[in-house]
């Protein structure tokens, strides 16, 4: 009799607590989708690892400013060696290879080979920092759902900026291999700025490495130069927006002349901003020197103005306000 | 005496005998079987006079019934008792629990979460951030050509130019920064 009495006493308490927990905690595993049990940040960390270590290939469409660029994509990995390979399907036909910080682009029509040093980039798909925690200062990462991309089930991860100095992103991550199937960048109004989406993606045991060589004598000299220190720059950054840090500096000729250009790259882990400074050159007309205008090319905003005897240009895939903020904080170095 | 007993039996059958006298009569019947048989006969006559029907019973009828009752098996079934007051409170508590379960399930917004609508909202594009001082104009129909310097900068800035910008010259548009 005592057992029955206690049972009736405990039953209402148990039922009330159980139902309250169900409603108050959406992360409860009972009767909720499987994707809610996956942490968005951990999933992105797995993605970064998968992108570096797996062999995969497919067809990817790059969409930017209304223009569609479909390309064949492959990533080969073997014993720490990595190589990305892109082959355009539409004109102008070109083949692009990225390996150990070097990007080679072969234009098929002219057989011209352009070799570019890009040690600060890792992928044509999405660049993630080594330490995913680096994003914490500027972004919140959240698993928001599950959808199908290229007939593959994918987790949807939202990367939301904590201020209006950078853009929001969404990543559709293949559930099986944790490879990015779709990446979208949104502007401050929520409109799509850039998008890439795979229409097919296969993971292979092994893929060949491409040895890119021009068929004719069209190779442009590689502009190899070791990454230097920003202490050499003709300018200093009085302040930079929260989350950004200096990731690369180089001084080298960029144009047909031998005039060197200082190039400082800032990054918050996802978005990057370049600051260029070079001596004014009468042969090169100044860009918008008489206005405060921020111009844009596709998703890239840029601003240029004179600073003493120098021309300063800031550009990046960030809002115009960020461009101006960085430009206003670039000061001539006092020696 | 005999006449007096007959009169008492008659009054007893007509339910007119006083309680004490009826009890005394029944005690006498227990010891005097002839008296009990007499009351049986009186009862039968009374019944026949009232209903015009009469069934003759054997002299040992009541004895046989009594014997059969003695051989009848006894079942020790629990008797129905009134509900304990403590159980009434338990029943009330259980009912309240059921009501709370139904109420909580039907009113999830009490807890500030609505799973279904939340999932829908999460699949929407991110909400627009507060207005920035930058107002991007619509693409200028008279697009300005980029100079070679900006082309070089773009190429140095981002490797995606090999993917997206094979022809940079035709992709320029201008926005304006409005200073506060």
Interface residues (C-beta under 8 A of the other chain):
Chain A: X5 X8 X9 X11 X12 X13 X15 X16 X19 X20 X23 X24 X26 X32 X33 X62 X64 X65 X67 X69 X71 X86 X88 X92 X94 X96 X98 X103 X105 X116 X118 X121 X124 X142 X144 X145 X147 X156 X158 X160 X161 X163 X164 X168 X170 X186 X188 X189 X190 X191 X192 X254 X255 X256 X261 X263 X265 X272 X274 X276 X284 X285 X287 X291 X292 X293 X294 X295 X296 X297 X298 X300 X301 X302 X303 X304 X313 X315 X316 X317 X319 X320 X321 X324
Chain B: X86 X87 X90 X91 X93 X94 X96 X97 X98 X100 X101 X104 X105 X108 X110 X111 X113 X115 X118 X119 X122 X123 X125 X126 X127 X128 X129 X130 X132 X133 X134 X136 X144 X146 X147 X148 X149 X150 X152 X153 X154 X155 X156 X157 X158 X159 X160 X162 X163 X164 X165 X166 X167 X168 X171 X172 X173 X174 X175 X176 X177 X179
